Amino acid sequence: MTDPRRTVPDHTAVRVALWRALHVRADAPPHVLRDEIGLELAAPGPGWRERDDMTMPGVAGVRASVVARARFVEDLVAERAAEGGVTQYVILGAGLDTFTQRHPEPAARIRVFEVDRPDTQAWKRRRLAELGHAPPPWPTFVPVDFEAGDSWWERLTAAGFDRTVPAVVASTGVSMYLSHEANVATLRQAAALAPGSVFASTFLLPLDLLEPDQRQVQEMSMRNAAASGTPFVSLYAPEEMRRAALVAGFAKAVHVSPDELAERYFAGRPDGLRPPRAEQFLVAEV
């Protein structure tokens, strides 16, 4: 059994939470996403904005990508709930996601399942309680020990997920840490969702598809990830990922580029903030 007093947050989850908060603290409005609850959870100390991963070259684009992907998924959930009757939202690799804390009304109507490692979830639940954000009956936390071979699909079903009704399943900032076999398995499992379901996943481009300046930023990210014990394992070209989704059994799969996200969320900004080309989106429908 996990002892929540001895757990620590996953470093990747903390970094993403801090980038989301930094968007609010460092970038001019309008903000694509307003999320400082993750910063409260992480409690990184007064010097967090001077951390290497907050000041590295190209970090403005990285945080733009992080907030854009979060906003895109949350907009997708709202759209599918309103138009398609979706009542379930699954967040794979949830980390310090704060959808239910920031959107209590929609979250009360949609059953939210957060899937992540047991230690990270135990820590997060403790911190939510300490800060007065103790969750109501939602979200449903689904601890999955990937290293021990746990199946997120089986754990999700055991936690009360209804396979017979539509859902939105999101996996952002995860695919690069998984083997190709694991990514294909995730696609196959998601393709078995009920008709009307949507799977939204980000993926990183191979280095040879990036411009020199963006390649340099991604190479730095890859070195940092490897040094932290979570190396990037899988990189994909857009058409490769789209075809993999169709082969897995999805009825439709589209590629959403950072340019499309920039047009939707960053148009007209005088500071030029926009997501770089490194991270792309797959949106696949059952």
N, C-alpha and C positions, 0 to 999 in steps of 0.2 A: 504494500500500500504506500502511496506517495505521502510523505510528510510535508505539508505545506510550509512548515517553519523552516525547512531546509532547502526549499526550492529557490531557484533564481530564474528571472525571465530570460527567454531566448534572446541572444544579443541582436539577431536580425529583426525580431519583433520590436525591440526597443528602438533600434535605428529608424525603422519605418515610422514609428509613433513620433519620434523627435523630428523627422523631416516634415511630417504633417503639421506639427505644431510650429515649426520654423516658417512654414508658408504663411501662417497667420502673423507671426512675430516680425518677419523680415521682408515679406513681399507686400506691396501696396494693394489695397482693395481695388476691384472686387475680388474676394477670395473664392477660389473654386470649391474649396471645402474648408469648413471651420471646425477644427478638431484639436482641442487642447486637453481633452480628458486623458488621452494616451500619455501626454506629458505628465499629468498628475499621477497617473499610475506608475510610470517609470521613475519619477522623482530622481532625476539624474544629478542634481546638485547645481549650484549657481553658475558653474563654468561650462555648462553643457553646450552652449553655442560656439565655444572655441574648440570643441573636439575635432580631431582630424577628419572624421567622417561628416562633420557639419561644414567644414571649410575647404575641403579638397577641391581641386579644379573641376569645373563642370557640375558642381553640386546643385546649383540653381535648377538646371535642367532635370536632374535626378528627382528633386522634390516636386517639380512640376509634373513629372511622369507619375509619381506616387499619388499625388492628390487627384490627378486626372483619372487614373484607373479606378480609384475609390469612388469618385463622383459618377463615373460612367456606370459602374456596377449598381450603385444605389439608384440612379435614374432608371436603369433597366428593371430593377426590382419593382419600383413604383409603377412603371409603365405596364409591366406584365401583371401586376396585382390589379390595376385598374381596368385593363383591357382583356386580359386573358384568364382572370380568375385564379392566378397563382396565389397559394396560401402557405408555401414553404420556401425558405431561403436558407441555403447551406453555404457556409463559408469554410472552405478547405484551407488549412494553415491560417486560422483566424488571428493568431498572435494577440496584439492589443487592440483589435478592432473594437470600435465603440458605437456601432450602428444602433444598437438597442438603447444605449444611454442618450444618444443625440436625437433619436427619432422614436420616442416612447409610444406615440399614437400608432404609426404604421406597424411598429414591432409588436404591438398588442394584437393586431389583426392578422399578422403573418407569423407563423411559427419559425423562429430562427434557430438554426443548429450551428454551433461553433465547433469545428473539428480541429484539434491540435494535440500536441504532445501533453501527456499527463502532468509533467512538472510545470510547464508553462501555464497550463490551465489552473492548476492548484494555486500557483502564485497569483495569477490574475484574479481569481475568485476572492482570495484573501485581501488583495489590495482594493478591490471594488467595495468589499465590506468595510474596510478601514476608512475609506473615503466617503462612505455613506451612499455608495452607488450599488449596494447589494441588490442583485437582480430579482425582479418578481419571478413568476413562473417561467418567463422567457429571459434570456435565451436558454436553449438546452445545450449544455456542455457535453461534448462527445470526445472523451480522451482516447487517443489512438497512439499506441506505442509502435511506430513504424519500424523501429530497429528490431523489435521482437517479432515482426511479421504480422502485426495486427492488420485486419482488413477494415479500412474506413467504411466501406459499404456495409459490412456486417454490423459493425459497431453503430452506424447510423440507424440502421433498421431496428436494432435492439433498443435504441434510445427513443423510438417512437415515430421515426420518419415513415410516412405513408407512401409506398412505391406506386400506388394506384392513382395519385393525384399529381398535377403538375407542380414543378418546382423550378427555382432558379438556383443553380449551383455555380459558385464563383471560386476560382483558383487563381489569385493574383500574386505575382512574385514568388511562385513556387516551382514552376516547371524546370527552371534551370538547375535546381538542386537535385532533381530526380533523374534516374537513368532513363534512357529511351524506352526500355521495356516497361518501367513504372508509369511513364507518361501515356504509353499506349494502353496499358491496363486501366488507367483512370478514364481515358476516353471511352473505352468499351463499357465500363461500368456506368458512366454518365449517359451513354447512348441507350442504356436499358431503362432510363427514366420513363415516366408516363408521358404519353403524347401531350404536346403543348409545353414541355419543359425546355429550358435553355441552359446551356453550359457556357460560361464566359471565362476565358483563361488568357493570361498574358504569357508571352514567351519572348526570349531575347534573340536578336539576330546574330548570326556568325560574324566574327570580326571582319572577314573579307567583304561584307556587305555594308560596312560603315565607312563614313568619311574619316580621314586621318585624325581630326580633333576628337571626334566622338569615339573612335577606336581607342584612342589614348585613355579616355575617361573609363571606357569599359574594361580595358586591360587593368587599370588601377583597381576598379571594383572587383575584378576577378582575383587579383592578388590579395586584396583585403579579405575577401570571402574565404579564400584558401587558407590564409593565415589564421582565420577565426575557426577553422575546422569545418566549414560548410562550403566546399568548392563548387563552382559552376560546372555542371556535368553535361547538360544538354542545351544546345543552341539550334534554332531552326530558321529556315527561310520561310516566308509567309505561305507560299504555295505548298511547301512540304507539310506544314502544320494543317493547312486546310484539307489536303488530300488524306492525311492521317485520320482526321475527324470523319470524313465520308466513308473511308474504309472501315472505321470502327462501328459504323451503323447509323450515324446521324443523317437525317433527311436533308438538311441544309447546313452549310458552313460558310461563313463569310469572314474575311479579313478586315479588321478595322485598324487603320494606320494612325500614327501619332499626328499626322497632318489633319485628319478628320477630327481628332480630339482637340487639336489646337484651334481649329475653326469653330468648334462648338463651345469651348470653354475659355479660350485665351485671346479671342479676336479683339483687336483694337487696344491692346495693352501698350502703354507708352514705354514700359520697361523691357519689352521684348521677351518676357517670360513665356516659354512654351516647352513642351516635352520633346526630347531628342528622338532620333529614329531608332535607338537601341531596343526599346521595348514596344512590342506590337500586341494586338488583341485578336483572339479567335472568339467568335460568337457562333455556337453551333446549336441547332434546334432539332428536337426529336419529332 
